[in-house]
């Protein structure tokens, strides 16, 4: 839809919009994208064999809680920015809370560790591939969200693209938890976060082109 077409449509009178249309459109995109990401994970990575035991560990639950909190906060940000003229509102500031908690826990973990253990806590065993695997899993979610957002006529294209990237990256990281053996806070604070920032940056860069209407 072009700008002139939108003006003409609005000038003809009120347009009926289905209640919660944005949320339903987003929910459908997330369901399709999450299915694609899960399929990628099962085909190329697999679920860690000790997942049932890992799920009982406090560090695993902390990791999942952190990623889930970013996903839940990214959802209202994305749905708001998908609408014409909307801003992220206070939700963007709330993103700082889980990040701050994670960084505090990571700093305490590194401070309490022996000097020769700090680097292994930071790098883990999978630091070379972790961010890129999260970014890979985010692709089907990102594509589905971009298609959904474009149909909602956003006006802040760069912000909307970044929001789609953040939501796709955090949901992909949540799915990646089913495979990843890493649970230490310093590792999560660097490599998981980098994995989520890759689609966020891609969305900010590509948003003006992909979401143009």
Residue pairs with C-beta under 8 A, 6 or more apart in sequence:
1 153
1 213
2 213
6 153
9 15
18 24
22 79
22 82
22 83
22 152
23 79
25 82
25 148
25 151
25 152
26 75
26 78
26 79
26 82
26 145
26 148
28 148
29 141
29 144
29 145
29 147
29 148
30 75
30 141
30 144
30 145
30 167
30 171
32 140
32 144
33 140
33 141
33 142
33 143
33 144
33 145
33 168
33 171
34 141
34 171
34 175
35 140
36 139
36 140
36 141
36 144
37 137
37 138
37 139
37 140
37 141
37 171
37 172
37 175
38 175
39 140
40 136
40 137
40 139
40 140
41 47
41 137
41 175
41 176
41 178
41 179
45 133
45 176
45 179
46 179
47 178
47 179
48 54
48 178
48 179
48 180
48 181
51 178
54 60
54 183
55 61
57 183
59 183
59 184
59 185
60 177
60 183
62 105
62 183
62 185
63 177
63 182
63 183
63 188
63 192
64 174
64 177
66 98
66 101
66 102
66 188
66 192
67 170
67 173
67 174
67 177
67 192
68 174
69 97
69 98
70 95
70 98
70 166
70 170
70 173
70 196
71 167
71 170
71 171
71 174
73 91
73 94
73 95
73 98
74 95
74 163
74 166
74 167
74 170
75 167
76 89
76 91
77 88
77 89
77 91
77 92
77 95
77 163
77 166
77 167
78 145
78 149
78 160
78 163
78 164
78 166
78 167
80 86
80 87
80 88
80 89
80 91
81 87
81 88
81 149
81 154
81 156
81 159
81 160
81 163
82 148
82 149
82 152
82 154
82 160
82 163
83 152
83 153
83 154
84 153
84 154
84 155
85 155
85 156
86 154
86 156
87 156
88 159
88 163
99 193
102 185
102 188
102 189
103 189
105 185
106 185
106 186
106 188
106 189
109 121
109 184
109 185
109 186
110 118
110 121
110 122
110 186
113 121
118 186
121 184
121 186
121 187
122 186
122 187
122 190
123 187
124 130
124 181
124 182
124 184
124 187
124 191
125 181
125 182
126 180
126 181
126 182
126 191
127 187
127 190
127 191
130 176
130 180
130 182
130 187
130 191
130 192
130 194
130 195
131 191
131 192
131 194
131 195
131 198
132 195
132 198
133 176
133 179
133 195
134 169
134 172
134 173
134 176
134 192
134 195
134 196
134 198
135 169
135 172
135 195
135 198
135 199
136 172
137 172
137 173
137 175
137 176
138 165
138 168
138 169
138 171
138 172
138 195
138 196
138 198
138 199
139 168
139 199
141 167
141 168
141 171
141 172
142 164
142 165
142 168
142 199
142 202
142 203
145 164
145 167
145 168
146 161
146 164
146 203
146 210
146 211
149 160
149 164
149 211
150 210
150 211
150 213
153 213
154 160
154 211
157 207
157 208
157 211
157 212
158 204
158 207
158 208
159 204
159 207
160 207
160 211
161 203
161 204
161 205
161 206
161 207
161 208
161 210
161 211
162 200
162 201
162 203
162 204
162 207
163 203
164 203
164 207
165 199
165 200
165 201
165 202
165 203
165 204
166 196
166 199
166 200
166 203
168 199
168 203
169 195
169 196
169 197
169 198
169 199
169 200
170 196
172 195
172 196
172 199
173 192
173 195
173 196
176 195
182 188
182 191
